[in-house]
Amino acid sequence: MIGFLLRKTFYDLWDNLIKIVLLNTGMLILTTIPVFLPKLAGRLFSVPPSAEMVLTAFGILVCAVYLAAASVVLKSISDYGSFGFGDFFRAFKTAWPAGIVMGFFAIFLFFIITFVIPFYLAIDSGIGLILAAIVFWMSIFAVLSFQYFFTVYVRLGATIKKAFRKCMIVSLDNSGLSVFLFLHNIAALILSVVFAFMFPGPAGILLFLDEALRLRLLKYDWLEANPGANRRQIPWDELLIEEREKTGIRTFKNFIFPWKD
């Protein structure tokens, strides 16, 4: 399943390269709000540090809403379709609540990592180290779980509350996959630096997460149709027959000169 997931995601990224780059460009532009605007406001208008923090939080929320809308339209690529940028702008209407919630989660996680864990580590006793370790591992679990948040919210049509609950269920039930996705996305971010975050970038990572959940849901459809089956022996070769037929296999020539097929 992992091998097919990587192959299908790469094919979809390549087939929709221009749209992926445009989505990443928009995200890169918006990232300047939390990264540069607070410091610029501080220098030009001498705003207090508290105002800079508010501007940073506002920028994070804007970026999160943008990513939520991107998740809505990227779902169509995962489903062997496409989207227009009119679809993208309409997606804000349904995606903004998830973006706001995820933005606050990102702010809270940043606060935990930046202030709470160092505070506990500074306590000159064993209890400080224990508390720091507890908070650290809780943060890791939160990251592994809520990396699915946008795709769960979009693909499963869940409410905010149900999306959070389903994220934790999916993560716990697929712990190996969750760790793999997290490590893959770190590697994708590092690779994105080489391409100035144009490829694969945030849009590529969101697409990969949606592809992963979409394929993983085949497991649950099969378990529902086969009650009592062994959850550790999922017949992925059987479940992916139709997906492999739709995706196909390409040579290097197919990528560079697709019109010669």
Secondary structure, DSSP 8 states (H G I E B T S, - for coil): -HHHHHHHHHHHHHHTHHHHHHHHHHHHHHHHHHHHHHHHHHHHH---HHHHHHHHHHHHHHHHHHHHHHHHHHHHHHTT----HHHHHHHHHHHHHHHHHHHHHHHHHHHIIIIIHHHHHHSSSHHHHHHHHHHHHHHHHHHHHHTTHHHHHHHS---HHHHHHHHHHHHHHTHHHHHHHHHHHHHHHHHHHHTTT-SSHHHHHHHHHHHHHHHHHHHHHHHHHSTT--TT---HHHHTHHHHHHH----HHHHH-GGG-
